[in-house]
Amino acid sequence: MDARHDIIELPPGLLAAVLVADMKSGRILTCGMMGGFSLEAGGAGEQARLVAIDHCVTSLRTALKQLKDGGTAPSDLRIMVLANAKGIEDTRKPFYRELKLTIGEFFARLGIPVRWRVAVFAADGLEGGKQQGIKVRLSPTTREFEFKRQPAAKKIRVMIVDDSRVIHKLLGDIFSSDPRFEVVGSVLDPVEAESRIEALAPDVMTLDFQMPRMDGLTYLRQMIPRRQLPVLMVSGASNEDGRLALQALELGALDFIPKPSPDRIDEFSHTIREKVAAAAQVKRSKIQAHTFQKRFSRNQGSFDASRIVLIGASTGGTVALSELIPALPKDFPPIAIVQHIPEKFSALFAERLNAISNMAVAEARDGEELLPGRVLIAPGGKQMRIDRKGTRFVVRVTDDDPVNRHKPSVDYMFDSACEILGPQVIAALLTGMGRDGAQGLLHLREKGATTIAQDAQSCVVYGMPKAAAEIGAPQMVLPLDEIADKLMALAGSDAKGSSPAKPRLKTAP
């Protein structure tokens, strides 16, 4: 898939963006849009800064390789870095200092000059001022970058429903520090929320479980069918909260975020802002309750014993997996799953999924073998990779650093399988926000694996699959209800291309 565009739209909230123009075709790629309002902070902010720049360089390498493979020479490229004028010339700010150093060195090694534009972001107030995005195109006559301001973005209206005034203050401070958001109401229980919801007209609601007069699950059960409002559950991190969270997701809540400990406020702040921003983009028609029950899959014949299926998912993934995995027969090849899920909750999710599946589902343990009829889910708060042990394949559960801000990370698992499995892999990237898994899916495809992405229509959040499609990672883009049948066809012992073979790449979009 061609990821180049005639016009690039840069959203508000950016600190920097790297543009690569192909002068032969007159088209532009974006290779790293770095945003967020905590990148200058220490702690989690420092980690976010490093991750953002590292991801940008990874994107650049992939984009330049694709251009080179397509016959584009370095002399055909024009590079521009857009950066907020408030910071780019201030060498005391580590983000901008490292950005200039890293990007400058990257292109210097290739002999490609870099142009820096520092005024456009200041004019648009992208760091704390009025919220305007930017449209960028390459002029057909002058072959220069042209910029046009976008209309001021509508703020995301957030309603907080929690009986803790401490949480009201915490969430209020988090959202007020980011000009994308406006807290339109903070109420103590669902009864008060319902009485004010029409007047406040929120775009997204954060909701606790245990509150006076009415609990969060009861309110979800009543409210979702009538309003189809995006809801994020924000509550404790106990096992009971985990069970309630999984029920809430089945009742139509989009995601669950545990309330933070004092040492994880920065991480929580970034996560909840991005999840609320993603929730605000979800189509109301996709917000609904789900009912899951055990299905007995029809016998699909024998399967190729060498196959291993890898699946990655984030927002909306627990529901998607609860539809996909029960549709597979009990003798299906081994499956390893990374679902972005809070620590302690992955075991509860595995237990719930096991109850409705033909295959045996469990939270992965370090050294556990990948066996037919088994599904292993990465533990929350850990990384999971695929490893070879003699003639067998096992999972390794580690405490390695987050990748793409995620732990577990889909890219971490996908990349681990590239060298040791390659064409034996069938990999699928399901609904979720962000880009985790996109690069790993591309790397697997380059090693001969069969790669699938969920389509936009069936995704709750079309983020990760979209990022993968933009770089040409999936060979097939399918609706969720077709993926199980496709997996069974691909894993069948008589399936075409079930042995290692690069001709599969000929079906690429």
Order of alpha helices (4+ residues) and beta strands (2+ residues): beta-beta-beta-alpha-beta-alpha-beta-alpha-beta-beta-beta-alpha-beta-alpha-beta-alpha-beta-alpha-beta-alpha-beta-alpha-beta-alpha-beta-beta-beta-beta-alpha-beta-alpha-beta-alpha-beta-alpha
